Amino acid sequence: MAGSSKHLCIWAEVSANKGDTAQCLGQNMAVSLKGAEMSEPVAHGHHGPMKRLSTMFSYLQEKIQRDWSDRDLTQPPPPTSDITMHSALDHSHNFFEYLVVVSLRKKGEGTYEPQITYQFPKRTDMRSSQKEEEEKSLKAILLFCFPEGINWAPLTEYSSETFSFVLTEVDGSRKNGYCRRLLPSGKGARAPEAYCIISRVACFGLFSKIFDEVEKRRQISMAMIYPFMQSLREAPFPAPGNTVKIKSFIPESGTEIISLTRPLDSWLEHVDFRTLFRCLKDEEVLQVFASAVLERRIIFIAEELSTLSQVLHAVAALLYPFTWQHTFISIVPSVLIDVVMAPTPYLLGVQRHKLDEVIDQSDMLIVDLTEGADNTFITCIGDESTILPEKLQMELLQELRCKRDNSTSEELKKVVSEAFLSFFVKTVGHISSHVKSCNSRQPGVFQKKSFCKAIESKAVRHFVKRFIQTQMFDLFIQEVERQPTQEGVFHKKVLEDQESKKKEKANRVWMKGRVV
């Protein structure tokens, strides 16, 4: 049932050169590609990192093609999909773009092929080029809905599970795919089916609740899904912290009012920190964070798919206001296990039974997410505990101690996000003061030398000099150069910190005057 759903995410992104397309993985998952159009700001002055990412893509593409060449040639070739997609229509203010139902069609003994059996709404007003892109997207969605592959056995019992993936368009914008897999009503052994909603919105919790309603209606009749989704599609997507109410009729129950509330902190609405801090001690979380800040190669090991996906998304969220720019695969399938040999930065989730295939790698951090593991860091570089300035590490740990074992997800989000946000405010919060522009019509220029020189602490200055060499910092500073006057949670915290320092300075001057 819906209440017992498991949560996992599959999100793979690899940068590629302009014009490249990715061939979908048939047996396990698909790879989402960023086109060079969205990466050009990064590539400017940083051809080395982009070249390495392109090389990694070529390696992956060759690996995929080799694996597909070993398939039975009597079977039709796997669908190819340019998962770097073009946007056909603007749905930025709707809950979702469309819903599809994916069923498994039996092809042979123990083998099934996913196919779309229902789509809402039907796209009828698209140009031929838009329709072609739509078809490519739908082919990719088929593989994401059933990433395990073609081998299935009919089931009589199946606990529904919810997971998500991300598709990246050529302009850099993202589409989120939310899936609920369940066993359709009926008698005897049967294959599960998947419901997939494509949306511009990243809010896992909200769409999980929507799927609860979809699943409840599916148990009655497929026809009951349509009016609910129609009402949802016509409703405006709420602002952070707001609620929208959807009316929906169910036979024997009458008209129901369904309340959908969007979390106040929209940048955290796709994240749950509880699994991360259940699996790792606070000090271990800081070492993982430090490695991620310097854009190193990190592999997480666990058996549960939900554990891998939740931890990887949580680690990426710790980097706010910066964004992880490299390969991110929350669950690495067997067909792509060689990705661990790539020389570029990555965050990877690997199931425990594949551990022997990754432990011979060096210059990386391999994290065992088993609760109470004797050796959390199976492989490490050795300097993880000294990357962050010692004083700031102590302050982070002090702030993290404010969380309680029985904290709700929202309470934990508040404590954790404020602690790591405060870290970036203290280290690089003065960034706007060192972006100079001749006039308001021209972009500013980051003054790196004066920015570093303004940091009083030698330990903090040493850390910042390493951090500003990362790709995530480069992207962030380019945005500040384009628009020096920034808004958002981070910049609000910076202003609060500046005001606090002014008051402290004024108090010291006043106290000094009293003493004199």
ChimeraX attribute file (.defattr): number of C-alpha atoms within 10 A of each C-alpha:
attribute: neighborCount
match mode: 1-to-1
recipient: residues
	/A:1	13
	/A:2	20
	/A:3	11
	/A:4	10
	/A:5	17
	/A:6	17
	/A:7	20
	/A:8	21
	/A:9	25
	/A:10	24
	/A:11	24
	/A:12	23
	/A:13	21
	/A:14	23
	/A:15	25
	/A:16	25
	/A:17	19
	/A:18	15
	/A:19	11
	/A:20	17
	/A:21	20
	/A:22	22
	/A:23	22
	/A:24	27
	/A:25	26
	/A:26	25
	/A:27	19
	/A:28	20
	/A:29	27
	/A:30	28
	/A:31	29
	/A:32	26
	/A:33	26
	/A:34	27
	/A:35	24
	/A:36	21
	/A:37	15
	/A:38	17
	/A:39	20
	/A:40	14
	/A:41	14
	/A:42	19
	/A:43	17
	/A:44	10
	/A:45	10
	/A:46	13
	/A:47	12
	/A:48	10
	/A:49	17
	/A:50	22
	/A:51	15
	/A:52	17
	/A:53	22
	/A:54	19
	/A:55	18
	/A:56	21
	/A:57	25
	/A:58	18
	/A:59	14
	/A:60	21
	/A:61	18
	/A:62	13
	/A:63	16
	/A:64	20
	/A:65	14
	/A:66	11
	/A:67	15
	/A:68	19
	/A:69	11
	/A:70	8
	/A:71	12
	/A:72	9
	/A:73	9
	/A:74	6
	/A:75	8
	/A:76	8
	/A:77	12
	/A:78	15
	/A:79	14
	/A:80	16
	/A:81	23
	/A:82	23
	/A:83	28
	/A:84	28
	/A:85	25
	/A:86	18
	/A:87	16
	/A:88	14
	/A:89	10
	/A:90	9
	/A:91	15
	/A:92	12
	/A:93	16
	/A:94	17
	/A:95	22
	/A:96	22
	/A:97	19
	/A:98	18
	/A:99	21
	/A:100	22
	/A:101	21
	/A:102	25
	/A:103	23
	/A:104	21
	/A:105	14
	/A:106	16
	/A:107	12
	/A:108	9
	/A:109	9
	/A:110	11
	/A:111	14
	/A:112	18
	/A:113	19
	/A:114	22
	/A:115	18
	/A:116	18
	/A:117	11
	/A:118	14
	/A:119	16
	/A:120	16
	/A:121	14
	/A:122	10
	/A:123	11
	/A:124	7
	/A:125	9
	/A:126	12
	/A:127	9
	/A:128	9
	/A:129	11
	/A:130	16
	/A:131	15
	/A:132	13
	/A:133	19
	/A:134	18
	/A:135	13
	/A:136	18
	/A:137	19
	/A:138	17
	/A:139	21
	/A:140	25
	/A:141	29
	/A:142	26
	/A:143	25
	/A:144	28
	/A:145	29
	/A:146	23
	/A:147	17
	/A:148	15
	/A:149	18
	/A:150	20
	/A:151	13
	/A:152	17
	/A:153	14
	/A:154	13
	/A:155	12
	/A:156	13
	/A:157	13
	/A:158	14
	/A:159	14
	/A:160	20
	/A:161	20
	/A:162	24
	/A:163	23
	/A:164	23
	/A:165	24
	/A:166	23
	/A:167	27
	/A:168	23
	/A:169	21
	/A:170	21
	/A:171	16
	/A:172	18
	/A:173	15
	/A:174	19
	/A:175	20
	/A:176	21
	/A:177	29
	/A:178	26
	/A:179	30
	/A:180	27
	/A:181	26
	/A:182	22
	/A:183	21
	/A:184	17
	/A:185	12
	/A:186	9
	/A:187	7
	/A:188	9
	/A:189	12
	/A:190	18
	/A:191	19
	/A:192	23
	/A:193	22
	/A:194	25
	/A:195	23
	/A:196	26
	/A:197	24
	/A:198	21
	/A:199	23
	/A:200	20
	/A:201	23
	/A:202	21
	/A:203	19
	/A:204	22
	/A:205	17
	/A:206	17
	/A:207	23
	/A:208	21
	/A:209	17
	/A:210	19
	/A:211	21
	/A:212	16
	/A:213	17
	/A:214	20
	/A:215	23
	/A:216	15
	/A:217	19
	/A:218	16
	/A:219	14
	/A:220	13
	/A:221	11
	/A:222	13
	/A:223	10
	/A:224	18
	/A:225	19
	/A:226	16
	/A:227	14
	/A:228	19
	/A:229	22
	/A:230	13
	/A:231	13
	/A:232	20
	/A:233	19
	/A:234	13
	/A:235	15
	/A:236	12
	/A:237	20
	/A:238	17
	/A:239	13
	/A:240	14
	/A:241	11
	/A:242	12
	/A:243	15
	/A:244	16
	/A:245	16
	/A:246	16
	/A:247	13
	/A:248	19
	/A:249	14
	/A:250	14
	/A:251	9
	/A:252	6
	/A:253	7
	/A:254	9
	/A:255	11
	/A:256	12
	/A:257	12
	/A:258	15
	/A:259	13
	/A:260	17
	/A:261	18
	/A:262	19
	/A:263	20
	/A:264	13
	/A:265	14
	/A:266	15
	/A:267	15
	/A:268	22
	/A:269	19
	/A:270	17
	/A:271	23
	/A:272	21
	/A:273	23
	/A:274	19
	/A:275	17
	/A:276	20
	/A:277	18
	/A:278	15
	/A:279	20
	/A:280	21
	/A:281	13
	/A:282	16
	/A:283	15
	/A:284	17
	/A:285	17
	/A:286	21
	/A:287	20
	/A:288	20
	/A:289	20
	/A:290	20
	/A:291	22
	/A:292	21
	/A:293	23
	/A:294	19
	/A:295	21
	/A:296	21
	/A:297	23
	/A:298	23
	/A:299	26
	/A:300	25
	/A:301	26
	/A:302	23
	/A:303	15
	/A:304	16
	/A:305	20
	/A:306	19
	/A:307	25
	/A:308	29
	/A:309	25
	/A:310	21
	/A:311	25
	/A:312	24
	/A:313	22
	/A:314	21
	/A:315	19
	/A:316	19
	/A:317	22
	/A:318	23
	/A:319	19
	/A:320	17
	/A:321	18
	/A:322	19
	/A:323	16
	/A:324	21
	/A:325	20
	/A:326	22
	/A:327	23
	/A:328	22
	/A:329	26
	/A:330	27
	/A:331	30
	/A:332	24
	/A:333	21
	/A:334	15
	/A:335	17
	/A:336	16
	/A:337	15
	/A:338	15
	/A:339	22
	/A:340	22
	/A:341	13
	/A:342	17
	/A:343	15
	/A:344	18
	/A:345	22
	/A:346	24
	/A:347	25
	/A:348	24
	/A:349	27
	/A:350	27
	/A:351	18
	/A:352	16
	/A:353	10
	/A:354	16
	/A:355	16
	/A:356	8
	/A:357	14
	/A:358	18
	/A:359	14
	/A:360	9
	/A:361	12
	/A:362	13
	/A:363	13
	/A:364	21
	/A:365	24
	/A:366	26
	/A:367	21
	/A:368	23
	/A:369	24
	/A:370	18
	/A:371	14
	/A:372	12
	/A:373	12
	/A:374	9
	/A:375	11
	/A:376	19
	/A:377	20
	/A:378	17
	/A:379	20
	/A:380	16
	/A:381	13
	/A:382	11
	/A:383	11
	/A:384	16
	/A:385	16
	/A:386	12
	/A:387	20
	/A:388	23
	/A:389	18
	/A:390	13
	/A:391	11
	/A:392	16
	/A:393	18
	/A:394	13
	/A:395	13
	/A:396	21
	/A:397	15
	/A:398	12
	/A:399	16
	/A:400	19
	/A:401	11
	/A:402	13
	/A:403	15
	/A:404	11
	/A:405	10
	/A:406	9
	/A:407	13
	/A:408	13
	/A:409	12
	/A:410	17
	/A:411	12
	/A:412	21
	/A:413	21
	/A:414	13
	/A:415	17
	/A:416	21
	/A:417	19
	/A:418	18
	/A:419	19
	/A:420	21
	/A:421	20
	/A:422	20
	/A:423	17
	/A:424	19
	/A:425	21
	/A:426	15
	/A:427	19
	/A:428	19
	/A:429	19
	/A:430	19
	/A:431	19
	/A:432	21
	/A:433	12
	/A:434	19
	/A:435	21
	/A:436	14
	/A:437	15
	/A:438	9
	/A:439	8
	/A:440	9
	/A:441	8
	/A:442	11
	/A:443	18
	/A:444	22
	/A:445	17
	/A:446	19
	/A:447	14
	/A:448	13
	/A:449	10
	/A:450	12
	/A:451	19
	/A:452	21
	/A:453	11
	/A:454	12
	/A:455	17
	/A:456	9
	/A:457	12
	/A:458	12
	/A:459	15
	/A:460	20
	/A:461	19
	/A:462	15
	/A:463	16
	/A:464	19
	/A:465	14
	/A:466	12
	/A:467	19
	/A:468	18
	/A:469	12
	/A:470	17
	/A:471	22
	/A:472	21
	/A:473	20
	/A:474	19
	/A:475	18
	/A:476	15
	/A:477	21
	/A:478	17
	/A:479	15
	/A:480	18
	/A:481	21
	/A:482	16
	/A:483	16
	/A:484	21
	/A:485	9
	/A:486	14
	/A:487	9
	/A:488	8
	/A:489	14
	/A:490	19
	/A:491	17
	/A:492	13
	/A:493	17
	/A:494	21
	/A:495	14
	/A:496	13
	/A:497	16
	/A:498	15
	/A:499	12
	/A:500	12
	/A:501	12
	/A:502	12
	/A:503	12
	/A:504	12
	/A:505	12
	/A:506	12
	/A:507	12
	/A:508	12
	/A:509	11
	/A:510	11
	/A:511	11
	/A:512	10
	/A:513	9
	/A:514	8
	/A:515	6
	/A:516	5
